[in-house]
Amino acid sequence: MTEEQYEKARFIKSGINKCEEVLRYDIKGVFYRDEGIYPTKSVDRCVSLGDEVNEKIKKIIEERLEQFKKEFEEL
């Protein structure tokens, strides 16, 4: 395995782990960082987007997980 292949495998495995971790929990919204006018006073916020949007987000994550798994198998 070349160094490039190793790095790609590490990236893909990290993506798989992150997707699986997110899917263990109920998706109820999106977190974002509000920097405001003063970058030293940033605040993490959560916005609920509704069940329909949350289900679409979950579906996108599931699709990406399947892509990562397929790419990992091809290595």
Wavefront OBJ file of the C-alpha trace (Angstrom):
o trace
v 0.000 0.000 0.000
v 1.428 3.357 -0.982
v 1.402 6.364 1.305
v -1.302 7.967 -0.863
v -3.506 4.874 -0.584
v -2.915 4.767 3.173
v -3.980 8.404 3.569
v -7.073 7.796 1.445
v -7.966 4.725 3.526
v -7.529 6.735 6.734
v -9.783 9.503 5.393
v -12.467 7.024 4.308
v -12.342 5.124 7.627
v -12.643 8.423 9.513
v -15.704 9.299 7.402
v -17.273 5.922 8.123
v -16.721 6.364 11.863
v -18.177 9.890 11.875
v -21.263 8.879 9.884
v -21.904 5.865 12.121
v -21.497 8.016 15.232
v -23.986 10.621 13.996
v -26.526 7.965 13.015
v -26.529 6.538 16.575
v -28.389 9.642 17.721
v -31.678 11.261 16.766
v -31.078 14.176 14.430
v -33.037 17.106 15.840
v -31.364 20.119 14.256
v -28.158 21.671 13.044
v -25.413 23.245 15.138
v -23.540 26.283 13.906
v -21.140 28.809 15.359
v -22.332 32.413 15.525
v -19.252 34.661 15.468
v -21.295 37.846 15.803
v -19.415 41.120 15.530
v -16.806 40.085 18.063
v -14.962 36.887 17.094
v -13.841 36.409 20.704
v -17.479 36.022 21.769
v -18.641 33.232 19.454
v -21.650 31.167 20.496
v -22.643 27.675 19.398
v -26.299 27.573 18.439
v -28.727 24.847 17.414
v -31.607 25.316 15.025
v -34.431 22.842 14.652
v -35.368 22.440 11.015
v -38.383 20.195 11.449
v -38.813 16.448 11.157
v -38.953 16.384 7.360
v -35.615 18.185 6.973
v -34.052 16.120 9.763
v -35.059 12.915 7.936
v -33.501 14.242 4.711
v -30.275 15.019 6.573
v -30.282 11.495 8.015
v -30.842 10.011 4.560
v -27.924 12.029 3.124
v -25.642 10.806 5.928
v -26.751 7.201 5.330
v -26.030 7.566 1.597
v -22.594 9.013 2.317
v -21.880 6.159 4.736
v -22.655 3.643 1.980
v -20.359 5.541 -0.426
v -17.532 5.487 2.123
v -17.989 1.745 2.701
v -17.969 1.061 -1.043
v -14.816 3.158 -1.535
v -13.131 1.372 1.380
v -13.903 -2.046 -0.119
v -12.428 -0.939 -3.461
v -9.081 -0.113 -1.839
l 1 2 3 4 5 6 7 8 9 10 11 12 13 14 15 16 17 18 19 20 21 22 23 24 25 26 27 28 29 30 31 32 33 34 35 36 37 38 39 40 41 42 43 44 45 46 47 48 49 50 51 52 53 54 55 56 57 58 59 60 61 62 63 64 65 66 67 68 69 70 71 72 73 74 75
